[in-house]
């Protein structure tokens, strides 16, 4: 996930996920 940051692991950069929350 992630909010478009480098911490988007499970999903491509830019995807939303708990990692980015």
Beta strands, then each sheet from edge to edge (+ up, - down):
end
